[in-house]
Amino acid sequence: MWEEKDNTLVRTFRFADFTEAFGFMTKVAIEAEKMNHHPNWSNVYNQVTIELTTHDAGNVVTDNDRALAAKIDSLV
């Protein structure tokens, strides 16, 4: 579930292993590039943490962040 904190949407995803996590990140990267809206994220083994905020709007959560979050959810 996405959590909104400090003007950022945050969610951590857990997968079976590193390969599955990295595959997920690849899918997210393709969608983010299509939307020209790129996440801040980190990956440690089977865990991917994604933070979404709109820098151009002053680092706040916008409809672009919510749209990308919904797209990311559809990839799981």
LODRENTI-280080 format. One record per residue: y, x, z of N, C-alpha, C, CB in turn; residue number from 1. Coordinates in pm, whole numbers. Glycine has a CB too. Layout:
N
<pt><n_yy>Y</n_yy><n_xx>X</n_xx><n_zz>Z</n_zz><ca_yy>Y</ca_yy><ca_xx>X</ca_xx><ca_zz>Z</ca_zz><c_yy>Y</c_yy><c_xx>X</c_xx><c_zz>Z</c_zz><cb_yy>Y</cb_yy><cb_xx>X</cb_xx><cb_zz>Z</cb_zz><pos>NUM</pos></pt>
...
***
This chain:
76
<pt><n_yy>-118</n_yy><n_xx>84</n_xx><n_zz>0</n_zz><ca_yy>0</ca_yy><ca_xx>0</ca_xx><ca_zz>0</ca_zz><c_yy>124</c_yy><c_xx>89</c_xx><c_zz>0</c_zz><cb_yy>0</cb_yy><cb_xx>-96</cb_xx><cb_zz>122</cb_zz><pos>1</pos></pt>
<pt><n_yy>220</n_yy><n_xx>56</n_xx><n_zz>-83</n_zz><ca_yy>345</ca_yy><ca_xx>130</ca_xx><ca_zz>-86</ca_zz><c_yy>427</c_yy><c_xx>98</c_xx><c_zz>37</c_zz><cb_yy>425</cb_yy><cb_xx>97</cb_xx><cb_zz>-214</cb_zz><pos>2</pos></pt>
<pt><n_yy>490</n_yy><n_xx>200</n_xx><n_zz>91</n_zz><ca_yy>578</ca_yy><ca_xx>184</ca_xx><ca_zz>207</ca_zz><c_yy>717</c_yy><c_xx>231</c_xx><c_zz>167</c_zz><cb_yy>525</cb_yy><cb_xx>263</cb_xx><cb_zz>332</cb_zz><pos>3</pos></pt>
<pt><n_yy>818</n_yy><n_xx>154</n_xx><n_zz>200</n_zz><ca_yy>955</ca_yy><ca_xx>196</ca_xx><ca_zz>172</ca_zz><c_yy>1013</c_yy><c_xx>257</c_xx><c_zz>298</c_zz><cb_yy>1042</cb_yy><cb_xx>77</cb_xx><cb_zz>123</cb_zz><pos>4</pos></pt>
<pt><n_yy>1048</n_yy><n_xx>386</n_xx><n_zz>289</n_zz><ca_yy>1110</ca_yy><ca_xx>454</ca_xx><ca_zz>402</ca_zz><c_yy>1205</c_yy><c_xx>560</c_xx><c_zz>351</c_zz><cb_yy>1004</cb_yy><cb_xx>516</cb_xx><cb_zz>495</cb_zz><pos>5</pos></pt>
<pt><n_yy>1317</n_yy><n_xx>571</n_xx><n_zz>418</n_zz><ca_yy>1420</ca_yy><ca_xx>670</ca_xx><ca_zz>381</ca_zz><c_yy>1457</c_yy><c_xx>662</c_xx><c_zz>233</c_zz><cb_yy>1371</cb_yy><cb_xx>810</cb_xx><cb_zz>415</cb_zz><pos>6</pos></pt>
<pt><n_yy>1479</n_yy><n_xx>539</n_xx><n_zz>184</n_zz><ca_yy>1519</ca_yy><ca_xx>517</ca_xx><ca_zz>45</ca_zz><c_yy>1418</c_yy><c_xx>571</c_xx><c_zz>-57</c_zz><cb_yy>1653</cb_yy><cb_xx>580</cb_xx><cb_zz>19</cb_zz><pos>7</pos></pt>
<pt><n_yy>1290</n_yy><n_xx>565</n_xx><n_zz>-20</n_zz><ca_yy>1182</ca_yy><ca_xx>615</ca_xx><ca_zz>-105</ca_zz><c_yy>1061</c_yy><c_xx>524</c_xx><c_zz>-91</c_zz><cb_yy>1146</cb_yy><cb_xx>761</cb_xx><cb_zz>-68</cb_zz><pos>8</pos></pt>
<pt><n_yy>993</n_yy><n_xx>498</n_xx><n_zz>-204</n_zz><ca_yy>863</ca_yy><ca_xx>432</ca_xx><ca_zz>-199</ca_zz><c_yy>758</c_yy><c_xx>541</c_xx><c_zz>-186</c_zz><cb_yy>837</cb_yy><cb_xx>343</cb_xx><cb_zz>-326</cb_zz><pos>9</pos></pt>
<pt><n_yy>668</n_yy><n_xx>527</n_xx><n_zz>-90</n_zz><ca_yy>568</ca_yy><ca_xx>631</ca_xx><ca_zz>-62</ca_zz><c_yy>430</c_yy><c_xx>567</c_xx><c_zz>-55</c_zz><cb_yy>601</cb_yy><cb_xx>706</cb_xx><cb_zz>71</cb_zz><pos>10</pos></pt>
<pt><n_yy>333</n_yy><n_xx>634</n_xx><n_zz>-115</n_zz><ca_yy>193</ca_yy><ca_xx>592</ca_xx><ca_zz>-101</ca_zz><c_yy>103</c_yy><c_xx>713</c_xx><c_zz>-115</c_zz><cb_yy>157</cb_yy><cb_xx>484</cb_xx><cb_zz>-207</cb_zz><pos>11</pos></pt>
<pt><n_yy>-3</n_yy><n_xx>715</n_xx><n_zz>-35</n_zz><ca_yy>-105</ca_yy><ca_xx>818</ca_xx><ca_zz>-45</ca_zz><c_yy>-233</c_yy><c_xx>755</c_xx><c_zz>-98</c_zz><cb_yy>-130</cb_yy><cb_xx>886</cb_xx><cb_zz>93</cb_zz><pos>12</pos></pt>
<pt><n_yy>-289</n_yy><n_xx>819</n_xx><n_zz>-199</n_zz><ca_yy>-413</ca_yy><ca_xx>774</ca_xx><ca_zz>-261</ca_zz><c_yy>-522</c_yy><c_xx>875</c_xx><c_zz>-227</c_zz><cb_yy>-397</cb_yy><cb_xx>758</cb_xx><cb_zz>-416</cb_zz><pos>13</pos></pt>
<pt><n_yy>-643</n_yy><n_xx>826</n_xx><n_zz>-200</n_zz><ca_yy>-757</ca_yy><ca_xx>914</ca_xx><ca_zz>-170</ca_zz><c_yy>-868</c_yy><c_xx>887</c_xx><c_zz>-271</c_zz><cb_yy>-808</cb_yy><cb_xx>894</cb_xx><cb_zz>-24</cb_zz><pos>14</pos></pt>
<pt><n_yy>-931</n_yy><n_xx>993</n_xx><n_zz>-315</n_zz><ca_yy>-1035</ca_yy><ca_xx>984</ca_xx><ca_zz>-417</ca_zz><c_yy>-1161</c_yy><c_xx>1055</c_xx><c_zz>-370</c_zz><cb_yy>-986</cb_yy><cb_xx>1044</cb_xx><cb_zz>-550</cb_zz><pos>15</pos></pt>
<pt><n_yy>-1266</n_yy><n_xx>1045</n_xx><n_zz>-449</n_zz><ca_yy>-1394</ca_yy><ca_xx>1105</ca_xx><ca_zz>-412</ca_zz><c_yy>-1387</c_yy><c_xx>1257</c_xx><c_zz>-405</c_zz><cb_yy>-1502</cb_yy><cb_xx>1062</cb_xx><cb_zz>-512</cb_zz><pos>16</pos></pt>
<pt><n_yy>-1308</n_yy><n_xx>1316</n_xx><n_zz>-496</n_zz><ca_yy>-1301</ca_yy><ca_xx>1461</ca_xx><ca_zz>-502</ca_zz><c_yy>-1176</c_yy><c_xx>1505</c_xx><c_zz>-578</c_zz><cb_yy>-1428</cb_yy><cb_xx>1519</cb_xx><cb_zz>-570</cb_zz><pos>17</pos></pt>
<pt><n_yy>-1160</n_yy><n_xx>1635</n_xx><n_zz>-594</n_zz><ca_yy>-1042</ca_yy><ca_xx>1690</ca_xx><ca_zz>-660</ca_zz><c_yy>-1033</c_yy><c_xx>1647</c_xx><c_zz>-806</c_zz><cb_yy>-1043</cb_yy><cb_xx>1842</cb_xx><cb_zz>-651</cb_zz><pos>18</pos></pt>
<pt><n_yy>-1146</n_yy><n_xx>1646</n_xx><n_zz>-875</n_zz><ca_yy>-1144</ca_yy><ca_xx>1610</ca_xx><ca_zz>-1017</ca_zz><c_yy>-1094</c_yy><c_xx>1468</c_xx><c_zz>-1037</c_zz><cb_yy>-1283</cb_yy><cb_xx>1625</cb_xx><cb_zz>-1077</cb_zz><pos>19</pos></pt>
<pt><n_yy>-1139</n_yy><n_xx>1376</n_xx><n_zz>-954</n_zz><ca_yy>-1094</ca_yy><ca_xx>1238</ca_xx><ca_zz>-964</ca_zz><c_yy>-944</c_yy><c_xx>1226</c_xx><c_zz>-932</c_zz><cb_yy>-1175</cb_yy><cb_xx>1147</cb_xx><cb_zz>-870</cb_zz><pos>20</pos></pt>
<pt><n_yy>-899</n_yy><n_xx>1299</n_xx><n_zz>-832</n_zz><ca_yy>-757</ca_yy><ca_xx>1298</ca_xx><ca_zz>-795</ca_zz><c_yy>-673</c_yy><c_xx>1354</c_xx><c_zz>-909</c_zz><cb_yy>-733</cb_yy><cb_xx>1378</cb_xx><cb_zz>-666</cb_zz><pos>21</pos></pt>
<pt><n_yy>-718</n_yy><n_xx>1463</n_xx><n_zz>-968</n_zz><ca_yy>-642</ca_yy><ca_xx>1525</ca_xx><ca_zz>-1076</ca_zz><c_yy>-640</c_yy><c_xx>1436</c_xx><c_zz>-1199</c_zz><cb_yy>-701</cb_yy><cb_xx>1662</cb_xx><cb_zz>-1111</cb_zz><pos>22</pos></pt>
<pt><n_yy>-750</n_yy><n_xx>1368</n_xx><n_zz>-1228</n_zz><ca_yy>-753</ca_yy><ca_xx>1274</ca_xx><ca_zz>-1340</ca_zz><c_yy>-653</c_yy><c_xx>1161</c_xx><c_zz>-1321</c_zz><cb_yy>-894</cb_yy><cb_xx>1216</cb_xx><cb_zz>-1356</cb_zz><pos>23</pos></pt>
<pt><n_yy>-644</n_yy><n_xx>1111</n_xx><n_zz>-1198</n_zz><ca_yy>-545</ca_yy><ca_xx>1009</ca_xx><ca_zz>-1164</ca_zz><c_yy>-404</c_yy><c_xx>1062</c_xx><c_zz>-1188</c_zz><cb_yy>-562</cb_yy><cb_xx>964</cb_xx><cb_zz>-1018</cb_zz><pos>24</pos></pt>
<pt><n_yy>-377</n_yy><n_xx>1183</n_xx><n_zz>-1144</n_zz><ca_yy>-244</ca_yy><ca_xx>1242</ca_xx><ca_zz>-1163</ca_zz><c_yy>-211</c_yy><c_xx>1254</c_xx><c_zz>-1311</c_zz><cb_yy>-236</cb_yy><cb_xx>1380</cb_xx><cb_zz>-1096</cb_zz><pos>25</pos></pt>
<pt><n_yy>-309</n_yy><n_xx>1286</n_xx><n_zz>-1393</n_zz><ca_yy>-286</ca_yy><ca_xx>1296</ca_xx><ca_zz>-1537</ca_zz><c_yy>-246</c_yy><c_xx>1161</c_xx><c_zz>-1595</c_zz><cb_yy>-412</cb_yy><cb_xx>1349</cb_xx><cb_zz>-1608</cb_zz><pos>26</pos></pt>
<pt><n_yy>-315</n_yy><n_xx>1056</n_xx><n_zz>-1552</n_zz><ca_yy>-280</ca_yy><ca_xx>920</ca_xx><ca_zz>-1599</ca_zz><c_yy>-139</c_yy><c_xx>882</c_xx><c_zz>-1555</c_zz><cb_yy>-382</cb_yy><cb_xx>817</cb_xx><cb_zz>-1545</cb_zz><pos>27</pos></pt>
<pt><n_yy>-106</n_yy><n_xx>913</n_xx><n_zz>-1430</n_zz><ca_yy>28</ca_yy><ca_xx>884</ca_xx><ca_zz>-1379</ca_zz><c_yy>133</c_yy><c_xx>960</c_xx><c_zz>-1459</c_zz><cb_yy>38</cb_yy><cb_xx>919</cb_xx><cb_zz>-1228</cb_zz><pos>28</pos></pt>
<pt><n_yy>105</n_yy><n_xx>1086</n_xx><n_zz>-1488</n_zz><ca_yy>201</ca_yy><ca_xx>1168</ca_xx><ca_zz>-1562</ca_zz><c_yy>230</c_yy><c_xx>1108</c_xx><c_zz>-1699</c_zz><cb_yy>148</cb_yy><cb_xx>1312</cb_xx><cb_zz>-1578</cb_zz><pos>29</pos></pt>
<pt><n_yy>128</n_yy><n_xx>1058</n_xx><n_zz>-1766</n_zz><ca_yy>148</ca_yy><ca_xx>998</ca_xx><ca_zz>-1899</ca_zz><c_yy>236</c_yy><c_xx>874</c_xx><c_zz>-1889</c_zz><cb_yy>11</cb_yy><cb_xx>962</cb_xx><cb_zz>-1963</cb_zz><pos>30</pos></pt>
<pt><n_yy>209</n_yy><n_xx>788</n_xx><n_zz>-1792</n_zz><ca_yy>289</ca_yy><ca_xx>667</ca_xx><ca_zz>-1775</ca_zz><c_yy>432</c_yy><c_xx>699</c_xx><c_zz>-1732</c_zz><cb_yy>224</cb_yy><cb_xx>575</cb_xx><cb_zz>-1673</cb_zz><pos>31</pos></pt>
<pt><n_yy>447</n_yy><n_xx>795</n_xx><n_zz>-1641</n_zz><ca_yy>581</ca_yy><ca_xx>835</ca_xx><ca_zz>-1595</ca_zz><c_yy>664</c_yy><c_xx>889</c_xx><c_zz>-1711</c_zz><cb_yy>570</cb_yy><cb_xx>941</cb_xx><cb_zz>-1482</cb_zz><pos>32</pos></pt>
<pt><n_yy>601</n_yy><n_xx>966</n_xx><n_zz>-1797</n_zz><ca_yy>672</ca_yy><ca_xx>1022</ca_xx><ca_zz>-1913</ca_zz><c_yy>715</c_yy><c_xx>910</c_xx><c_zz>-2008</c_zz><cb_yy>583</cb_yy><cb_xx>1124</cb_xx><cb_zz>-1987</cb_zz><pos>33</pos></pt>
<pt><n_yy>628</n_yy><n_xx>812</n_xx><n_zz>-2029</n_zz><ca_yy>664</ca_yy><ca_xx>698</ca_xx><ca_zz>-2116</ca_zz><c_yy>785</c_yy><c_xx>625</c_xx><c_zz>-2061</c_zz><cb_yy>545</cb_yy><cb_xx>601</cb_xx><cb_zz>-2129</cb_zz><pos>34</pos></pt>
<pt><n_yy>793</n_yy><n_xx>614</n_xx><n_zz>-1928</n_zz><ca_yy>903</ca_yy><ca_xx>543</ca_xx><ca_zz>-1864</ca_zz><c_yy>1024</c_yy><c_xx>632</c_xx><c_zz>-1841</c_zz><cb_yy>857</cb_yy><cb_xx>484</cb_xx><cb_zz>-1731</cb_zz><pos>35</pos></pt>
<pt><n_yy>1009</n_yy><n_xx>763</n_xx><n_zz>-1866</n_zz><ca_yy>1112</ca_yy><ca_xx>862</ca_xx><ca_zz>-1834</ca_zz><c_yy>1157</c_yy><c_xx>847</c_xx><c_zz>-1688</c_zz><cb_yy>1233</cb_yy><cb_xx>847</cb_xx><cb_zz>-1930</cb_zz><pos>36</pos></pt>
<pt><n_yy>1059</n_yy><n_xx>831</n_xx><n_zz>-1602</n_zz><ca_yy>1085</ca_yy><ca_xx>815</ca_xx><ca_zz>-1458</ca_zz><c_yy>974</c_yy><c_xx>890</c_xx><c_zz>-1384</c_zz><cb_yy>1089</cb_yy><cb_xx>662</cb_xx><cb_zz>-1416</cb_zz><pos>37</pos></pt>
<pt><n_yy>1009</n_yy><n_xx>1002</n_xx><n_zz>-1327</n_zz><ca_yy>908</ca_yy><ca_xx>1097</ca_xx><ca_zz>-1279</ca_zz><c_yy>900</c_yy><c_xx>1101</c_xx><c_zz>-1126</c_zz><cb_yy>938</cb_yy><cb_xx>1235</cb_xx><cb_zz>-1333</cb_zz><pos>38</pos></pt>
<pt><n_yy>778</n_yy><n_xx>1100</n_xx><n_zz>-1072</n_zz><ca_yy>761</ca_yy><ca_xx>1098</ca_xx><ca_zz>-927</ca_zz><c_yy>775</c_yy><c_xx>1236</c_xx><c_zz>-865</c_zz><cb_yy>627</cb_yy><cb_xx>1040</cb_xx><cb_zz>-892</cb_zz><pos>39</pos></pt>
<pt><n_yy>802</n_yy><n_xx>1235</n_xx><n_zz>-737</n_zz><ca_yy>779</ca_yy><ca_xx>1353</ca_xx><ca_zz>-654</ca_zz><c_yy>639</c_yy><c_xx>1331</c_xx><c_zz>-599</c_zz><cb_yy>891</cb_yy><cb_xx>1371</cb_xx><cb_zz>-537</cb_zz><pos>40</pos></pt>
<pt><n_yy>556</n_yy><n_xx>1433</n_xx><n_zz>-604</n_zz><ca_yy>419</ca_yy><ca_xx>1414</ca_xx><ca_zz>-556</ca_zz><c_yy>358</c_yy><c_xx>1544</c_xx><c_zz>-510</c_zz><cb_yy>333</cb_yy><cb_xx>1353</cb_xx><cb_zz>-665</cb_zz><pos>41</pos></pt>
<pt><n_yy>248</n_yy><n_xx>1527</n_xx><n_zz>-436</n_zz><ca_yy>171</ca_yy><ca_xx>1644</ca_xx><ca_zz>-392</ca_zz><c_yy>24</c_yy><c_xx>1609</c_xx><c_zz>-397</c_zz><cb_yy>213</cb_yy><cb_xx>1690</cb_xx><cb_zz>-248</cb_zz><pos>42</pos></pt>
<pt><n_yy>-56</n_yy><n_xx>1711</n_xx><n_zz>-413</n_zz><ca_yy>-201</ca_yy><ca_xx>1694</ca_xx><ca_zz>-420</ca_zz><c_yy>-268</c_yy><c_xx>1798</c_xx><c_zz>-332</c_zz><cb_yy>-251</cb_yy><cb_xx>1705</cb_xx><cb_zz>-566</cb_zz><pos>43</pos></pt>
<pt><n_yy>-355</n_yy><n_xx>1752</n_xx><n_zz>-244</n_zz><ca_yy>-441</ca_yy><ca_xx>1841</ca_xx><ca_zz>-166</ca_zz><c_yy>-582</c_yy><c_xx>1786</c_xx><c_zz>-179</c_zz><cb_yy>-394</cb_yy><cb_xx>1850</cb_xx><cb_zz>-15</cb_zz><pos>44</pos></pt>
<pt><n_yy>-666</n_yy><n_xx>1861</n_xx><n_zz>-245</n_zz><ca_yy>-806</ca_yy><ca_xx>1827</ca_xx><ca_zz>-273</ca_zz><c_yy>-819</c_yy><c_xx>1684</c_xx><c_zz>-329</c_zz><cb_yy>-890</cb_yy><cb_xx>1841</cb_xx><cb_zz>-146</cb_zz><pos>45</pos></pt>
<pt><n_yy>-860</n_yy><n_xx>1587</n_xx><n_zz>-248</n_zz><ca_yy>-885</ca_yy><ca_xx>1452</ca_xx><ca_zz>-300</ca_zz><c_yy>-772</c_yy><c_xx>1354</c_xx><c_zz>-267</c_zz><cb_yy>-1015</cb_yy><cb_xx>1400</cb_xx><cb_zz>-244</cb_zz><pos>46</pos></pt>
<pt><n_yy>-660</n_yy><n_xx>1406</n_xx><n_zz>-224</n_zz><ca_yy>-549</ca_yy><ca_xx>1322</ca_xx><ca_zz>-179</ca_zz><c_yy>-425</c_yy><c_xx>1347</c_xx><c_zz>-264</c_zz><cb_yy>-519</cb_yy><cb_xx>1348</cb_xx><cb_zz>-30</cb_zz><pos>47</pos></pt>
<pt><n_yy>-362</n_yy><n_xx>1237</n_xx><n_zz>-309</n_zz><ca_yy>-238</ca_yy><ca_xx>1246</ca_xx><ca_zz>-386</ca_zz><c_yy>-134</c_yy><c_xx>1160</c_xx><c_zz>-315</c_zz><cb_yy>-259</cb_yy><cb_xx>1199</cb_xx><cb_zz>-535</cb_zz><pos>48</pos></pt>
<pt><n_yy>-21</n_yy><n_xx>1221</n_xx><n_zz>-279</n_zz><ca_yy>89</ca_yy><ca_xx>1147</ca_xx><ca_zz>-217</ca_zz><c_yy>202</c_yy><c_xx>1141</c_xx><c_zz>-319</c_zz><cb_yy>135</cb_yy><cb_xx>1215</cb_xx><cb_zz>-83</cb_zz><pos>49</pos></pt>
<pt><n_yy>250</n_yy><n_xx>1019</n_xx><n_zz>-342</n_zz><ca_yy>355</ca_yy><ca_xx>997</ca_xx><ca_zz>-442</ca_zz><c_yy>477</c_yy><c_xx>938</c_xx><c_zz>-372</c_zz><cb_yy>305</cb_yy><cb_xx>903</cb_xx><cb_zz>-556</cb_zz><pos>50</pos></pt>
<pt><n_yy>594</n_yy><n_xx>992</n_xx><n_zz>-407</n_zz><ca_yy>723</ca_yy><ca_xx>942</ca_xx><ca_zz>-358</ca_zz><c_yy>807</c_yy><c_xx>904</c_xx><c_zz>-480</c_zz><cb_yy>796</cb_yy><cb_xx>1049</cb_xx><cb_zz>-268</cb_zz><pos>51</pos></pt>
<pt><n_yy>860</n_yy><n_xx>782</n_xx><n_zz>-477</n_zz><ca_yy>944</ca_yy><ca_xx>734</ca_xx><ca_zz>-587</ca_zz><c_yy>1083</c_yy><c_xx>700</c_xx><c_zz>-536</c_zz><cb_yy>880</cb_yy><cb_xx>610</cb_xx><cb_zz>-654</cb_zz><pos>52</pos></pt>
<pt><n_yy>1182</n_yy><n_xx>753</n_xx><n_zz>-602</n_zz><ca_yy>1322</ca_yy><ca_xx>722</ca_xx><ca_zz>-577</ca_zz><c_yy>1398</c_yy><c_xx>750</c_xx><c_zz>-706</c_zz><cb_yy>1379</cb_yy><cb_xx>805</cb_xx><cb_zz>-455</cb_zz><pos>53</pos></pt>
<pt><n_yy>1511</n_yy><n_xx>687</n_xx><n_zz>-723</n_zz><ca_yy>1587</ca_yy><ca_xx>706</ca_xx><ca_zz>-846</ca_zz><c_yy>1705</c_yy><c_xx>799</c_xx><c_zz>-817</c_zz><cb_yy>1636</cb_yy><cb_xx>570</cb_xx><cb_zz>-904</cb_zz><pos>54</pos></pt>
<pt><n_yy>1694</n_yy><n_xx>920</n_xx><n_zz>-866</n_zz><ca_yy>1796</ca_yy><ca_xx>1022</ca_xx><ca_zz>-840</ca_zz><c_yy>1930</c_yy><c_xx>983</c_xx><c_zz>-902</c_zz><cb_yy>1751</cb_yy><cb_xx>1158</cb_xx><cb_zz>-895</cb_zz><pos>55</pos></pt>
<pt><n_yy>1926</n_yy><n_xx>928</n_xx><n_zz>-1024</n_zz><ca_yy>2049</ca_yy><ca_xx>892</ca_xx><ca_zz>-1094</ca_zz><c_yy>2127</c_yy><c_xx>780</c_xx><c_zz>-1026</c_zz><cb_yy>2017</cb_yy><cb_xx>852</cb_xx><cb_zz>-1236</cb_zz><pos>56</pos></pt>
<pt><n_yy>2059</n_yy><n_xx>704</n_xx><n_zz>-938</n_zz><ca_yy>2125</ca_yy><ca_xx>593</ca_xx><ca_zz>-868</ca_zz><c_yy>2164</c_yy><c_xx>633</c_xx><c_zz>-726</c_zz><cb_yy>2033</cb_yy><cb_xx>471</cb_xx><cb_zz>-864</cb_zz><pos>57</pos></pt>
<pt><n_yy>2156</n_yy><n_xx>761</n_xx><n_zz>-697</n_zz><ca_yy>2195</ca_yy><ca_xx>808</ca_xx><ca_zz>-564</ca_zz><c_yy>2080</c_yy><c_xx>817</c_xx><c_zz>-466</c_zz><cb_yy>2300</cb_yy><cb_xx>719</cb_xx><cb_zz>-508</cb_zz><pos>58</pos></pt>
<pt><n_yy>1958</n_yy><n_xx>840</n_xx><n_zz>-521</n_zz><ca_yy>1838</ca_yy><ca_xx>855</ca_xx><ca_zz>-438</ca_zz><c_yy>1809</c_yy><c_xx>731</c_xx><c_zz>-355</c_zz><cb_yy>1853</cb_yy><cb_xx>974</cb_xx><cb_zz>-346</cb_zz><pos>59</pos></pt>
<pt><n_yy>1802</n_yy><n_xx>619</n_xx><n_zz>-424</n_zz><ca_yy>1763</ca_yy><ca_xx>492</ca_xx><ca_zz>-362</ca_zz><c_yy>1648</c_yy><c_xx>431</c_xx><c_zz>-444</c_zz><cb_yy>1885</cb_yy><cb_xx>393</cb_xx><cb_zz>-354</cb_zz><pos>60</pos></pt>
<pt><n_yy>1580</n_yy><n_xx>335</n_xx><n_zz>-387</n_zz><ca_yy>1472</ca_yy><ca_xx>265</ca_xx><ca_zz>-456</ca_zz><c_yy>1533</c_yy><c_xx>160</c_xx><c_zz>-549</c_zz><cb_yy>1374</cb_yy><cb_xx>199</cb_xx><cb_zz>-355</cb_zz><pos>61</pos></pt>
<pt><n_yy>1492</n_yy><n_xx>164</n_xx><n_zz>-675</n_zz><ca_yy>1543</ca_yy><ca_xx>71</ca_xx><ca_zz>-776</ca_zz><c_yy>1426</c_yy><c_xx>-2</c_xx><c_zz>-841</c_zz><cb_yy>1628</cb_yy><cb_xx>146</cb_xx><cb_zz>-883</cb_zz><pos>62</pos></pt>
<pt><n_yy>1459</n_yy><n_xx>-92</n_xx><n_zz>-932</n_zz><ca_yy>1356</ca_yy><ca_xx>-163</ca_xx><ca_zz>-1008</ca_zz><c_yy>1268</c_yy><c_xx>-66</c_xx><c_zz>-1087</c_zz><cb_yy>1420</cb_yy><cb_xx>-265</cb_xx><cb_zz>-1103</cb_zz><pos>63</pos></pt>
<pt><n_yy>1325</n_yy><n_xx>47</n_xx><n_zz>-1131</n_zz><ca_yy>1245</ca_yy><ca_xx>148</ca_xx><ca_zz>-1202</ca_zz><c_yy>1134</c_yy><c_xx>202</c_xx><c_zz>-1113</c_zz><cb_yy>1334</cb_yy><cb_xx>263</cb_xx><cb_zz>-1251</cb_zz><pos>64</pos></pt>
<pt><n_yy>1165</n_yy><n_xx>224</n_xx><n_zz>-987</n_zz><ca_yy>1064</ca_yy><ca_xx>274</ca_xx><ca_zz>-893</ca_zz><c_yy>956</c_yy><c_xx>169</c_xx><c_zz>-870</c_zz><cb_yy>1129</cb_yy><cb_xx>312</cb_xx><cb_zz>-759</cb_zz><pos>65</pos></pt>
<pt><n_yy>997</n_yy><n_xx>46</n_xx><n_zz>-854</n_zz><ca_yy>900</ca_yy><ca_xx>-62</ca_xx><ca_zz>-832</ca_zz><c_yy>811</c_yy><c_xx>-82</c_xx><c_zz>-955</c_zz><cb_yy>972</cb_yy><cb_xx>-192</cb_xx><cb_zz>-797</cb_zz><pos>66</pos></pt>
<pt><n_yy>869</n_yy><n_xx>-71</n_xx><n_zz>-1072</n_zz><ca_yy>791</ca_yy><ca_xx>-85</ca_xx><ca_zz>-1196</ca_zz><c_yy>689</c_yy><c_xx>28</c_xx><c_zz>-1210</c_zz><cb_yy>883</cb_yy><cb_xx>-88</cb_xx><cb_zz>-1320</cb_zz><pos>67</pos></pt>
<pt><n_yy>731</n_yy><n_xx>151</n_xx><n_zz>-1179</n_zz><ca_yy>638</ca_yy><ca_xx>263</ca_xx><ca_zz>-1187</ca_zz><c_yy>531</c_yy><c_xx>250</c_xx><c_zz>-1079</c_zz><cb_yy>714</cb_yy><cb_xx>397</cb_xx><cb_zz>-1172</cb_zz><pos>68</pos></pt>
<pt><n_yy>567</n_yy><n_xx>205</n_xx><n_zz>-961</n_zz><ca_yy>468</ca_yy><ca_xx>185</ca_xx><ca_zz>-855</ca_zz><c_yy>363</c_yy><c_xx>84</c_xx><c_zz>-899</c_zz><cb_yy>536</cb_yy><cb_xx>138</cb_xx><cb_zz>-725</cb_zz><pos>69</pos></pt>
<pt><n_yy>405</n_yy><n_xx>-25</n_xx><n_zz>-961</n_zz><ca_yy>312</ca_yy><ca_xx>-126</ca_xx><ca_zz>-1008</ca_zz><c_yy>220</c_yy><c_xx>-68</c_xx><c_zz>-1116</c_zz><cb_yy>387</cb_yy><cb_xx>-248</cb_xx><cb_zz>-1063</cb_zz><pos>70</pos></pt>
<pt><n_yy>276</n_yy><n_xx>13</n_xx><n_zz>-1205</n_zz><ca_yy>195</ca_yy><ca_xx>75</ca_xx><ca_zz>-1309</ca_zz><c_yy>94</c_yy><c_xx>172</c_xx><c_zz>-1247</c_zz><cb_yy>286</cb_yy><cb_xx>150</cb_xx><cb_zz>-1411</cb_zz><pos>71</pos></pt>
<pt><n_yy>137</n_yy><n_xx>249</n_xx><n_zz>-1149</n_zz><ca_yy>47</ca_yy><ca_xx>342</ca_xx><ca_zz>-1081</ca_zz><c_yy>-67</c_yy><c_xx>265</c_xx><c_zz>-1013</c_zz><cb_yy>124</cb_yy><cb_xx>427</cb_xx><cb_zz>-977</cb_zz><pos>72</pos></pt>
<pt><n_yy>-35</n_yy><n_xx>155</n_xx><n_zz>-949</n_zz><ca_yy>-138</ca_yy><ca_xx>73</ca_xx><ca_zz>-883</ca_zz><c_yy>-244</c_yy><c_xx>26</c_xx><c_zz>-985</c_zz><cb_yy>-73</cb_yy><cb_xx>-50</cb_xx><cb_zz>-814</cb_zz><pos>73</pos></pt>
<pt><n_yy>-200</n_yy><n_xx>-3</n_xx><n_zz>-1106</n_zz><ca_yy>-294</ca_yy><ca_xx>-51</ca_xx><ca_zz>-1208</ca_zz><c_yy>-389</c_yy><c_xx>60</c_xx><c_zz>-1256</c_zz><cb_yy>-217</cb_yy><cb_xx>-108</cb_xx><cb_zz>-1328</cb_zz><pos>74</pos></pt>
<pt><n_yy>-357</n_yy><n_xx>184</n_xx><n_zz>-1225</n_zz><ca_yy>-439</ca_yy><ca_xx>297</ca_xx><ca_zz>-1270</ca_zz><c_yy>-551</c_yy><c_xx>333</c_xx><c_zz>-1172</c_zz><cb_yy>-351</cb_yy><cb_xx>418</cb_xx><cb_zz>-1290</cb_zz><pos>75</pos></pt>
<pt><n_yy>-546</n_yy><n_xx>275</n_xx><n_zz>-1054</n_zz><ca_yy>-646</ca_yy><ca_xx>309</ca_xx><ca_zz>-950</ca_zz><c_yy>-775</c_yy><c_xx>235</c_xx><c_zz>-979</c_zz><cb_yy>-593</cb_yy><cb_xx>274</cb_xx><cb_zz>-808</cb_zz><pos>76</pos></pt>
***
